[in-house]
Amino acid sequence: MKRKKLIALFAVLTMTAGLITGCGTSGNTEESAASVDEGAAGEETAVDEGAAEETASEAEPAGEAEAVTIWYYWETEGHQVALDQVIQEYNSSQSNYEVSAKYVPFADFKKQLSIGASADELPDIAILDSPDHASYVEMGIFEDITGKFDVGNYYEGTVNSCTVDDKLYGVPFGVNCLALYYNEDMLSAAGCEVPTTWDELMTTAKALTTDSVTGLALCSVQNEEGTFNFVPWLWSTGATSYDINNENGIRALSFIQSLINEGVMSKECINWTQGDVMNQFIAGNVAMMENGPWQIPTMQSEAPDLNWKVTLIPKDSEYSSVLGGENYAVISGGNVEGALDFLTYATSEEQVKFMMDKFGYISADKTIAANQFAADSPYQPFVEELNYAMPRGPLAEWPSVSDAISLAFNQVITGTATPEDAAAEAQATIDGIVK
């Protein structure tokens, strides 16, 4: 209890200002401040209740199962049901711990963790978006589990996403990346081969574009989702997320701009989420799309007669993709032993295969991923793509870097800035963040 209180104090001091500012944009500044104040005002009560809980715990008979709580942000019912099944099976398999899970909306996840720290109401395990991991580590709420959990067989990029200063602060849950889907019938009718390079992609996209079909689509909204879809093109040139104002970064922005100028990608992509892009592909309005494996279950159920396949994202100088997915994190000062015991169970091959199948994800454990799918499975190209995929960050300030990148990406699509000017503006912002 005391350890959580120290963590809570640190989290509140570092996060309160950001919370109030962020909520102020939607007119909720006073409400947010009140929430933080309520957390502080209720601290004495929380201490008293905590002391009462400890006293009650001491009075409980030996062998009483210890509680382990999990917070997650998945709103998809299938995801929730799958996690619940694993939890119930774990609870039935032993009597030392009783695991339960709570849904927290994605938009509120960071806020709830920081406020939960102030009120000593943190979970024991958090399942969070991998690029956010480093920022939580900086808050000081995660347990260093270096040497306590073996991630030696996991994809390097997934481990890097939860590693800070050579210390392990999490366990990759499941992983995904982006690849290129294509309508096989459309390519065949146009006499096109599957593209492997940018030049080939442009040629193929032009051949596939008609009055009612655009050759290519990728989510280009101005937020993290848009950044997620752009960085494989940026990284394929040899540029990094932090060094965009150079020949390579400008070439990536110029290529995206050329897709728009040549009419093979619609400007409407700035309004399309990844789900929207998938719907356009299913409807036959798009011949090729950049998207992730989580769309496969939906496509198989909603468009069983659509003839499509998946391949690597065409390259400039090197193949590239971006890591997505979630990580488990153990909360420092919580039921660390119980959390690790559950994670050992949940990351076993049987449980991982079950959850990855329900989620449309790939195991972060390479040994499991290698045998997760049949050779002709549409998931198999994503497994290959993982060899070229990198994480966003890890950097506590990644959200701000991401904003600069997605702005540049949008500016060249809408024509409000040249690739050179967009790259220069993004670089100035990024330099102010990381240098």
Contacts in CASP RR format, 6 or more apart in sequence:
PFRMAT RR
TARGET T0000
AUTHOR 0000-0000-0000
METHOD contacts of the structure
MODEL  1
MKRKKLIALFAVLTMTAGLITGCGTSGNTEESAASVDEGAAGEETAVDEG
AAEETASEAEPAGEAEAVTIWYYWETEGHQVALDQVIQEYNSSQSNYEVS
AKYVPFADFKKQLSIGASADELPDIAILDSPDHASYVEMGIFEDITGKFD
VGNYYEGTVNSCTVDDKLYGVPFGVNCLALYYNEDMLSAAGCEVPTTWDE
LMTTAKALTTDSVTGLALCSVQNEEGTFNFVPWLWSTGATSYDINNENGI
RALSFIQSLINEGVMSKECINWTQGDVMNQFIAGNVAMMENGPWQIPTMQ
SEAPDLNWKVTLIPKDSEYSSVLGGENYAVISGGNVEGALDFLTYATSEE
QVKFMMDKFGYISADKTIAANQFAADSPYQPFVEELNYAMPRGPLAEWPS
VSDAISLAFNQVITGTATPEDAAAEAQATIDGIVK
1 47 0 8 1.000
1 50 0 8 1.000
1 51 0 8 1.000
1 54 0 8 1.000
1 120 0 8 1.000
3 332 0 8 1.000
3 333 0 8 1.000
3 334 0 8 1.000
4 117 0 8 1.000
4 120 0 8 1.000
4 122 0 8 1.000
4 332 0 8 1.000
4 333 0 8 1.000
4 334 0 8 1.000
5 47 0 8 1.000
5 120 0 8 1.000
7 117 0 8 1.000
7 139 0 8 1.000
7 140 0 8 1.000
7 141 0 8 1.000
7 332 0 8 1.000
7 333 0 8 1.000
8 116 0 8 1.000
8 117 0 8 1.000
8 118 0 8 1.000
8 119 0 8 1.000
8 120 0 8 1.000
8 122 0 8 1.000
9 118 0 8 1.000
10 139 0 8 1.000
10 140 0 8 1.000
11 113 0 8 1.000
11 114 0 8 1.000
11 117 0 8 1.000
11 118 0 8 1.000
11 139 0 8 1.000
11 140 0 8 1.000
11 141 0 8 1.000
12 36 0 8 1.000
12 40 0 8 1.000
12 114 0 8 1.000
12 117 0 8 1.000
12 118 0 8 1.000
14 138 0 8 1.000
14 139 0 8 1.000
15 114 0 8 1.000
15 139 0 8 1.000
16 36 0 8 1.000
16 114 0 8 1.000
19 32 0 8 1.000
19 36 0 8 1.000
19 111 0 8 1.000
19 114 0 8 1.000
19 115 0 8 1.000
20 29 0 8 1.000
20 32 0 8 1.000
20 33 0 8 1.000
20 36 0 8 1.000
22 32 0 8 1.000
23 29 0 8 1.000
23 31 0 8 1.000
23 32 0 8 1.000
23 111 0 8 1.000
24 32 0 8 1.000
32 111 0 8 1.000
35 115 0 8 1.000
36 115 0 8 1.000
36 118 0 8 1.000
39 115 0 8 1.000
39 116 0 8 1.000
39 118 0 8 1.000
39 119 0 8 1.000
40 118 0 8 1.000
42 119 0 8 1.000
43 118 0 8 1.000
43 119 0 8 1.000
43 120 0 8 1.000
46 119 0 8 1.000
46 120 0 8 1.000
46 121 0 8 1.000
47 120 0 8 1.000
50 120 0 8 1.000
57 64 0 8 1.000
63 95 0 8 1.000
63 96 0 8 1.000
65 95 0 8 1.000
65 96 0 8 1.000
65 97 0 8 1.000
65 98 0 8 1.000
66 96 0 8 1.000
66 97 0 8 1.000
66 98 0 8 1.000
66 335 0 8 1.000
66 338 0 8 1.000
67 97 0 8 1.000
67 98 0 8 1.000
67 100 0 8 1.000
67 124 0 8 1.000
67 335 0 8 1.000
68 97 0 8 1.000
68 98 0 8 1.000
68 99 0 8 1.000
68 100 0 8 1.000
68 124 0 8 1.000
68 125 0 8 1.000
68 335 0 8 1.000
68 338 0 8 1.000
68 339 0 8 1.000
68 342 0 8 1.000
69 99 0 8 1.000
69 100 0 8 1.000
69 101 0 8 1.000
69 102 0 8 1.000
69 123 0 8 1.000
69 124 0 8 1.000
69 125 0 8 1.000
70 83 0 8 1.000
70 87 0 8 1.000
70 99 0 8 1.000
70 100 0 8 1.000
70 101 0 8 1.000
70 102 0 8 1.000
70 123 0 8 1.000
70 124 0 8 1.000
70 125 0 8 1.000
70 126 0 8 1.000
70 127 0 8 1.000
71 101 0 8 1.000
71 102 0 8 1.000
71 104 0 8 1.000
71 109 0 8 1.000
71 112 0 8 1.000
71 113 0 8 1.000
71 123 0 8 1.000
71 125 0 8 1.000
71 126 0 8 1.000
71 127 0 8 1.000
72 79 0 8 1.000
72 80 0 8 1.000
72 83 0 8 1.000
72 101 0 8 1.000
72 102 0 8 1.000
72 103 0 8 1.000
72 104 0 8 1.000
72 126 0 8 1.000
72 127 0 8 1.000
73 103 0 8 1.000
73 104 0 8 1.000
73 105 0 8 1.000
73 106 0 8 1.000
73 109 0 8 1.000
73 127 0 8 1.000
73 128 0 8 1.000
73 129 0 8 1.000
74 80 0 8 1.000
74 83 0 8 1.000
74 103 0 8 1.000
74 127 0 8 1.000
75 103 0 8 1.000
75 105 0 8 1.000
75 106 0 8 1.000
78 358 0 8 1.000
79 358 0 8 1.000
79 359 0 8 1.000
80 103 0 8 1.000
81 358 0 8 1.000
82 354 0 8 1.000
82 355 0 8 1.000
82 358 0 8 1.000
82 359 0 8 1.000
83 101 0 8 1.000
83 355 0 8 1.000
84 101 0 8 1.000
85 354 0 8 1.000
86 345 0 8 1.000
86 346 0 8 1.000
86 351 0 8 1.000
86 354 0 8 1.000
86 355 0 8 1.000
87 99 0 8 1.000
87 100 0 8 1.000
87 101 0 8 1.000
89 351 0 8 1.000
90 99 0 8 1.000
90 342 0 8 1.000
90 345 0 8 1.000
90 346 0 8 1.000
91 97 0 8 1.000
91 98 0 8 1.000
91 99 0 8 1.000
93 345 0 8 1.000
94 341 0 8 1.000
96 338 0 8 1.000
96 341 0 8 1.000
97 335 0 8 1.000
97 338 0 8 1.000
97 341 0 8 1.000
97 342 0 8 1.000
99 342 0 8 1.000
102 123 0 8 1.000
104 112 0 8 1.000
106 129 0 8 1.000
109 128 0 8 1.000
110 132 0 8 1.000
110 135 0 8 1.000
110 136 0 8 1.000
113 122 0 8 1.000
113 126 0 8 1.000
113 136 0 8 1.000
113 139 0 8 1.000
113 141 0 8 1.000
114 139 0 8 1.000
116 122 0 8 1.000
117 139 0 8 1.000
117 141 0 8 1.000
122 141 0 8 1.000
122 331 0 8 1.000
122 334 0 8 1.000
123 331 0 8 1.000
124 330 0 8 1.000
124 331 0 8 1.000
124 334 0 8 1.000
124 335 0 8 1.000
124 336 0 8 1.000
124 338 0 8 1.000
124 339 0 8 1.000
125 328 0 8 1.000
125 329 0 8 1.000
125 330 0 8 1.000
125 331 0 8 1.000
125 339 0 8 1.000
125 342 0 8 1.000
125 343 0 8 1.000
126 136 0 8 1.000
126 328 0 8 1.000
126 329 0 8 1.000
126 331 0 8 1.000
127 173 0 8 1.000
127 326 0 8 1.000
127 327 0 8 1.000
127 328 0 8 1.000
127 329 0 8 1.000
128 136 0 8 1.000
128 326 0 8 1.000
128 327 0 8 1.000
128 329 0 8 1.000
129 324 0 8 1.000
129 325 0 8 1.000
129 326 0 8 1.000
130 158 0 8 1.000
130 161 0 8 1.000
130 162 0 8 1.000
130 172 0 8 1.000
130 323 0 8 1.000
130 324 0 8 1.000
130 325 0 8 1.000
130 326 0 8 1.000
130 327 0 8 1.000
130 391 0 8 1.000
130 392 0 8 1.000
131 161 0 8 1.000
131 224 0 8 1.000
131 324 0 8 1.000
131 391 0 8 1.000
131 392 0 8 1.000
131 393 0 8 1.000
131 394 0 8 1.000
131 398 0 8 1.000
131 399 0 8 1.000
131 402 0 8 1.000
132 398 0 8 1.000
132 399 0 8 1.000
133 161 0 8 1.000
133 162 0 8 1.000
133 169 0 8 1.000
133 170 0 8 1.000
133 327 0 8 1.000
133 329 0 8 1.000
133 394 0 8 1.000
134 164 0 8 1.000
134 393 0 8 1.000
134 394 0 8 1.000
134 395 0 8 1.000
134 396 0 8 1.000
134 398 0 8 1.000
135 396 0 8 1.000
135 397 0 8 1.000
135 398 0 8 1.000
135 399 0 8 1.000
136 142 0 8 1.000
136 169 0 8 1.000
136 329 0 8 1.000
137 164 0 8 1.000
137 169 0 8 1.000
137 396 0 8 1.000
138 164 0 8 1.000
138 396 0 8 1.000
140 332 0 8 1.000
141 331 0 8 1.000
141 332 0 8 1.000
142 169 0 8 1.000
142 170 0 8 1.000
142 329 0 8 1.000
142 330 0 8 1.000
142 331 0 8 1.000
142 332 0 8 1.000
143 169 0 8 1.000
143 329 0 8 1.000
143 330 0 8 1.000
143 331 0 8 1.000
143 332 0 8 1.000
143 333 0 8 1.000
143 334 0 8 1.000
143 336 0 8 1.000
143 339 0 8 1.000
144 167 0 8 1.000
144 168 0 8 1.000
144 169 0 8 1.000
144 332 0 8 1.000
145 168 0 8 1.000
145 169 0 8 1.000
145 170 0 8 1.000
145 171 0 8 1.000
145 330 0 8 1.000
145 340 0 8 1.000
146 166 0 8 1.000
146 167 0 8 1.000
146 168 0 8 1.000
147 168 0 8 1.000
148 340 0 8 1.000
149 168 0 8 1.000
149 170 0 8 1.000
149 171 0 8 1.000
149 340 0 8 1.000
149 343 0 8 1.000
149 344 0 8 1.000
151 159 0 8 1.000
151 168 0 8 1.000
151 171 0 8 1.000
151 172 0 8 1.000
152 159 0 8 1.000
153 365 0 8 1.000
153 366 0 8 1.000
153 367 0 8 1.000
154 172 0 8 1.000
154 364 0 8 1.000
154 365 0 8 1.000
154 366 0 8 1.000
155 172 0 8 1.000
155 175 0 8 1.000
155 323 0 8 1.000
155 364 0 8 1.000
155 366 0 8 1.000
155 369 0 8 1.000
155 386 0 8 1.000
155 389 0 8 1.000
157 323 0 8 1.000
157 389 0 8 1.000
157 390 0 8 1.000
157 391 0 8 1.000
158 172 0 8 1.000
158 174 0 8 1.000
158 175 0 8 1.000
158 323 0 8 1.000
158 327 0 8 1.000
158 364 0 8 1.000
158 391 0 8 1.000
159 168 0 8 1.000
159 172 0 8 1.000
160 391 0 8 1.000
160 394 0 8 1.000
161 172 0 8 1.000
161 323 0 8 1.000
161 327 0 8 1.000
161 391 0 8 1.000
161 393 0 8 1.000
161 394 0 8 1.000
162 168 0 8 1.000
162 169 0 8 1.000
162 170 0 8 1.000
162 171 0 8 1.000
162 172 0 8 1.000
162 327 0 8 1.000
162 329 0 8 1.000
162 394 0 8 1.000
163 169 0 8 1.000
163 394 0 8 1.000
164 394 0 8 1.000
169 329 0 8 1.000
170 327 0 8 1.000
170 328 0 8 1.000
170 329 0 8 1.000
170 330 0 8 1.000
171 327 0 8 1.000
171 328 0 8 1.000
171 329 0 8 1.000
171 343 0 8 1.000
171 347 0 8 1.000
172 326 0 8 1.000
172 327 0 8 1.000
172 328 0 8 1.000
172 364 0 8 1.000
172 365 0 8 1.000
173 325 0 8 1.000
173 326 0 8 1.000
173 327 0 8 1.000
173 328 0 8 1.000
173 364 0 8 1.000
174 325 0 8 1.000
174 326 0 8 1.000
174 352 0 8 1.000
174 355 0 8 1.000
174 356 0 8 1.000
174 359 0 8 1.000
174 361 0 8 1.000
174 362 0 8 1.000
174 363 0 8 1.000
174 364 0 8 1.000
175 323 0 8 1.000
175 324 0 8 1.000
175 325 0 8 1.000
175 361 0 8 1.000
175 362 0 8 1.000
175 363 0 8 1.000
175 364 0 8 1.000
175 386 0 8 1.000
175 389 0 8 1.000
176 292 0 8 1.000
176 293 0 8 1.000
176 294 0 8 1.000
176 323 0 8 1.000
176 324 0 8 1.000
176 325 0 8 1.000
176 360 0 8 1.000
176 361 0 8 1.000
176 362 0 8 1.000
176 382 0 8 1.000
177 292 0 8 1.000
177 293 0 8 1.000
177 321 0 8 1.000
177 322 0 8 1.000
177 323 0 8 1.000
177 324 0 8 1.000
177 362 0 8 1.000
177 382 0 8 1.000
177 385 0 8 1.000
177 386 0 8 1.000
177 389 0 8 1.000
178 228 0 8 1.000
178 229 0 8 1.000
178 232 0 8 1.000
178 290 0 8 1.000
178 291 0 8 1.000
178 292 0 8 1.000
178 313 0 8 1.000
178 321 0 8 1.000
178 322 0 8 1.000
178 385 0 8 1.000
179 290 0 8 1.000
179 291 0 8 1.000
179 292 0 8 1.000
179 293 0 8 1.000
179 310 0 8 1.000
179 311 0 8 1.000
179 312 0 8 1.000
179 313 0 8 1.000
179 321 0 8 1.000
179 381 0 8 1.000
179 382 0 8 1.000
179 385 0 8 1.000
180 195 0 8 1.000
180 288 0 8 1.000
180 289 0 8 1.000
180 290 0 8 1.000
180 310 0 8 1.000
180 311 0 8 1.000
180 312 0 8 1.000
180 313 0 8 1.000
180 314 0 8 1.000
181 281 0 8 1.000
181 288 0 8 1.000
181 289 0 8 1.000
181 290 0 8 1.000
181 291 0 8 1.000
181 308 0 8 1.000
181 309 0 8 1.000
181 310 0 8 1.000
182 194 0 8 1.000
182 287 0 8 1.000
182 288 0 8 1.000
182 308 0 8 1.000
182 309 0 8 1.000
182 310 0 8 1.000
182 311 0 8 1.000
183 281 0 8 1.000
183 284 0 8 1.000
183 287 0 8 1.000
183 288 0 8 1.000
183 306 0 8 1.000
183 307 0 8 1.000
183 308 0 8 1.000
184 307 0 8 1.000
184 308 0 8 1.000
184 309 0 8 1.000
185 307 0 8 1.000
186 208 0 8 1.000
186 213 0 8 1.000
186 287 0 8 1.000
187 193 0 8 1.000
187 194 0 8 1.000
187 204 0 8 1.000
187 208 0 8 1.000
187 287 0 8 1.000
190 204 0 8 1.000
190 207 0 8 1.000
190 208 0 8 1.000
191 207 0 8 1.000
192 203 0 8 1.000
192 204 0 8 1.000
192 207 0 8 1.000
192 208 0 8 1.000
193 200 0 8 1.000
193 204 0 8 1.000
194 309 0 8 1.000
194 311 0 8 1.000
195 201 0 8 1.000
195 203 0 8 1.000
195 204 0 8 1.000
195 205 0 8 1.000
195 314 0 8 1.000
196 311 0 8 1.000
196 312 0 8 1.000
196 314 0 8 1.000
196 315 0 8 1.000
197 314 0 8 1.000
197 315 0 8 1.000
197 316 0 8 1.000
198 236 0 8 1.000
198 255 0 8 1.000
198 314 0 8 1.000
198 315 0 8 1.000
198 316 0 8 1.000
200 314 0 8 1.000
201 216 0 8 1.000
201 288 0 8 1.000
201 314 0 8 1.000
202 258 0 8 1.000
202 259 0 8 1.000
202 262 0 8 1.000
202 264 0 8 1.000
204 215 0 8 1.000
204 288 0 8 1.000
205 214 0 8 1.000
205 215 0 8 1.000
205 216 0 8 1.000
205 259 0 8 1.000
205 262 0 8 1.000
205 264 0 8 1.000
205 265 0 8 1.000
205 287 0 8 1.000
205 288 0 8 1.000
206 215 0 8 1.000
206 262 0 8 1.000
206 264 0 8 1.000
208 215 0 8 1.000
208 264 0 8 1.000
208 287 0 8 1.000
208 288 0 8 1.000
209 215 0 8 1.000
209 263 0 8 1.000
209 264 0 8 1.000
209 287 0 8 1.000
212 285 0 8 1.000
213 284 0 8 1.000
213 285 0 8 1.000
213 286 0 8 1.000
213 287 0 8 1.000
214 263 0 8 1.000
214 264 0 8 1.000
214 265 0 8 1.000
214 266 0 8 1.000
214 285 0 8 1.000
214 286 0 8 1.000
214 287 0 8 1.000
215 264 0 8 1.000
215 265 0 8 1.000
215 286 0 8 1.000
215 287 0 8 1.000
215 288 0 8 1.000
216 259 0 8 1.000
216 264 0 8 1.000
216 265 0 8 1.000
216 286 0 8 1.000
216 287 0 8 1.000
216 288 0 8 1.000
216 289 0 8 1.000
216 290 0 8 1.000
217 265 0 8 1.000
217 266 0 8 1.000
217 269 0 8 1.000
217 272 0 8 1.000
217 277 0 8 1.000
217 280 0 8 1.000
217 281 0 8 1.000
217 286 0 8 1.000
217 288 0 8 1.000
217 289 0 8 1.000
217 290 0 8 1.000
218 229 0 8 1.000
218 230 0 8 1.000
218 265 0 8 1.000
218 269 0 8 1.000
218 277 0 8 1.000
218 289 0 8 1.000
218 290 0 8 1.000
218 291 0 8 1.000
219 225 0 8 1.000
219 226 0 8 1.000
219 228 0 8 1.000
219 229 0 8 1.000
219 269 0 8 1.000
219 272 0 8 1.000
219 273 0 8 1.000
219 274 0 8 1.000
219 275 0 8 1.000
219 276 0 8 1.000
219 277 0 8 1.000
219 290 0 8 1.000
219 291 0 8 1.000
220 226 0 8 1.000
220 229 0 8 1.000
220 230 0 8 1.000
220 269 0 8 1.000
220 270 0 8 1.000
220 272 0 8 1.000
220 409 0 8 1.000
220 410 0 8 1.000
220 413 0 8 1.000
221 270 0 8 1.000
221 271 0 8 1.000
221 272 0 8 1.000
221 273 0 8 1.000
221 406 0 8 1.000
222 270 0 8 1.000
222 406 0 8 1.000
222 407 0 8 1.000
222 409 0 8 1.000
222 410 0 8 1.000
223 402 0 8 1.000
223 403 0 8 1.000
223 406 0 8 1.000
224 399 0 8 1.000
224 402 0 8 1.000
224 406 0 8 1.000
225 273 0 8 1.000
225 274 0 8 1.000
226 406 0 8 1.000
226 409 0 8 1.000
227 392 0 8 1.000
227 402 0 8 1.000
227 405 0 8 1.000
227 406 0 8 1.000
227 409 0 8 1.000
228 322 0 8 1.000
228 324 0 8 1.000
228 392 0 8 1.000
229 274 0 8 1.000
229 290 0 8 1.000
230 252 0 8 1.000
230 256 0 8 1.000
230 405 0 8 1.000
230 406 0 8 1.000
230 409 0 8 1.000
231 241 0 8 1.000
231 322 0 8 1.000
231 392 0 8 1.000
231 405 0 8 1.000
232 290 0 8 1.000
232 313 0 8 1.000
232 320 0 8 1.000
232 321 0 8 1.000
232 322 0 8 1.000
233 252 0 8 1.000
233 255 0 8 1.000
233 256 0 8 1.000
233 313 0 8 1.000
233 316 0 8 1.000
233 320 0 8 1.000
234 241 0 8 1.000
234 244 0 8 1.000
234 248 0 8 1.000
234 249 0 8 1.000
234 252 0 8 1.000
234 405 0 8 1.000
235 241 0 8 1.000
235 320 0 8 1.000
235 322 0 8 1.000
235 390 0 8 1.000
236 252 0 8 1.000
236 313 0 8 1.000
236 315 0 8 1.000
236 316 0 8 1.000
236 317 0 8 1.000
236 318 0 8 1.000
236 319 0 8 1.000
236 320 0 8 1.000
237 248 0 8 1.000
237 249 0 8 1.000
237 251 0 8 1.000
237 252 0 8 1.000
237 316 0 8 1.000
237 317 0 8 1.000
238 248 0 8 1.000
238 316 0 8 1.000
238 317 0 8 1.000
238 318 0 8 1.000
239 246 0 8 1.000
239 248 0 8 1.000
239 249 0 8 1.000
239 252 0 8 1.000
241 392 0 8 1.000
241 393 0 8 1.000
241 401 0 8 1.000
241 405 0 8 1.000
241 430 0 8 1.000
242 401 0 8 1.000
242 430 0 8 1.000
242 434 0 8 1.000
243 427 0 8 1.000
244 253 0 8 1.000
244 405 0 8 1.000
244 408 0 8 1.000
244 423 0 8 1.000
244 426 0 8 1.000
244 427 0 8 1.000
244 430 0 8 1.000
245 423 0 8 1.000
245 424 0 8 1.000
245 426 0 8 1.000
245 427 0 8 1.000
246 423 0 8 1.000
249 423 0 8 1.000
250 419 0 8 1.000
250 420 0 8 1.000
250 423 0 8 1.000
251 316 0 8 1.000
252 316 0 8 1.000
253 408 0 8 1.000
253 409 0 8 1.000
253 412 0 8 1.000
253 419 0 8 1.000
253 422 0 8 1.000
253 423 0 8 1.000
254 412 0 8 1.000
254 419 0 8 1.000
255 316 0 8 1.000
256 409 0 8 1.000
256 412 0 8 1.000
256 413 0 8 1.000
257 412 0 8 1.000
257 413 0 8 1.000
257 415 0 8 1.000
257 419 0 8 1.000
259 265 0 8 1.000
260 266 0 8 1.000
260 267 0 8 1.000
260 412 0 8 1.000
260 413 0 8 1.000
267 413 0 8 1.000
267 414 0 8 1.000
269 277 0 8 1.000
269 413 0 8 1.000
270 410 0 8 1.000
270 413 0 8 1.000
270 414 0 8 1.000
272 280 0 8 1.000
274 291 0 8 1.000
274 292 0 8 1.000
274 295 0 8 1.000
275 291 0 8 1.000
275 295 0 8 1.000
277 286 0 8 1.000
277 289 0 8 1.000
277 290 0 8 1.000
277 291 0 8 1.000
278 289 0 8 1.000
278 291 0 8 1.000
278 295 0 8 1.000
278 298 0 8 1.000
278 299 0 8 1.000
280 286 0 8 1.000
280 289 0 8 1.000
281 289 0 8 1.000
281 291 0 8 1.000
281 308 0 8 1.000
282 299 0 8 1.000
282 302 0 8 1.000
282 303 0 8 1.000
282 306 0 8 1.000
290 313 0 8 1.000
292 382 0 8 1.000
293 360 0 8 1.000
293 361 0 8 1.000
293 362 0 8 1.000
293 378 0 8 1.000
293 379 0 8 1.000
293 382 0 8 1.000
294 359 0 8 1.000
294 360 0 8 1.000
294 361 0 8 1.000
296 360 0 8 1.000
296 378 0 8 1.000
296 379 0 8 1.000
297 360 0 8 1.000
299 306 0 8 1.000
299 308 0 8 1.000
308 378 0 8 1.000
309 378 0 8 1.000
310 378 0 8 1.000
310 381 0 8 1.000
310 382 0 8 1.000
311 381 0 8 1.000
312 319 0 8 1.000
312 321 0 8 1.000
312 381 0 8 1.000
312 384 0 8 1.000
312 385 0 8 1.000
312 388 0 8 1.000
313 319 0 8 1.000
313 320 0 8 1.000
313 321 0 8 1.000
313 385 0 8 1.000
318 388 0 8 1.000
319 385 0 8 1.000
319 388 0 8 1.000
320 388 0 8 1.000
320 389 0 8 1.000
320 390 0 8 1.000
321 385 0 8 1.000
321 386 0 8 1.000
321 388 0 8 1.000
321 389 0 8 1.000
321 390 0 8 1.000
322 389 0 8 1.000
322 390 0 8 1.000
322 391 0 8 1.000
322 392 0 8 1.000
323 386 0 8 1.000
323 389 0 8 1.000
323 390 0 8 1.000
323 391 0 8 1.000
323 392 0 8 1.000
324 391 0 8 1.000
325 361 0 8 1.000
328 343 0 8 1.000
328 346 0 8 1.000
330 336 0 8 1.000
330 339 0 8 1.000
330 340 0 8 1.000
330 343 0 8 1.000
331 339 0 8 1.000
345 351 0 8 1.000
346 352 0 8 1.000
346 355 0 8 1.000
347 365 0 8 1.000
349 365 0 8 1.000
349 368 0 8 1.000
352 363 0 8 1.000
352 365 0 8 1.000
352 368 0 8 1.000
353 363 0 8 1.000
353 368 0 8 1.000
353 372 0 8 1.000
355 361 0 8 1.000
356 362 0 8 1.000
356 363 0 8 1.000
356 372 0 8 1.000
360 379 0 8 1.000
362 369 0 8 1.000
362 372 0 8 1.000
362 379 0 8 1.000
362 382 0 8 1.000
362 383 0 8 1.000
362 386 0 8 1.000
363 369 0 8 1.000
363 372 0 8 1.000
369 383 0 8 1.000
369 386 0 8 1.000
370 383 0 8 1.000
372 379 0 8 1.000
372 383 0 8 1.000
373 379 0 8 1.000
373 380 0 8 1.000
373 383 0 8 1.000
374 380 0 8 1.000
392 398 0 8 1.000
392 402 0 8 1.000
393 401 0 8 1.000
395 401 0 8 1.000
395 434 0 8 1.000
397 433 0 8 1.000
397 434 0 8 1.000
400 429 0 8 1.000
400 433 0 8 1.000
401 430 0 8 1.000
401 433 0 8 1.000
401 434 0 8 1.000
403 429 0 8 1.000
404 425 0 8 1.000
404 426 0 8 1.000
404 429 0 8 1.000
404 430 0 8 1.000
404 433 0 8 1.000
405 426 0 8 1.000
405 430 0 8 1.000
407 422 0 8 1.000
407 425 0 8 1.000
407 426 0 8 1.000
408 417 0 8 1.000
408 422 0 8 1.000
408 423 0 8 1.000
408 425 0 8 1.000
408 426 0 8 1.000
409 422 0 8 1.000
410 416 0 8 1.000
411 417 0 8 1.000
411 421 0 8 1.000
411 422 0 8 1.000
411 425 0 8 1.000
412 418 0 8 1.000
412 419 0 8 1.000
412 422 0 8 1.000
417 425 0 8 1.000
END
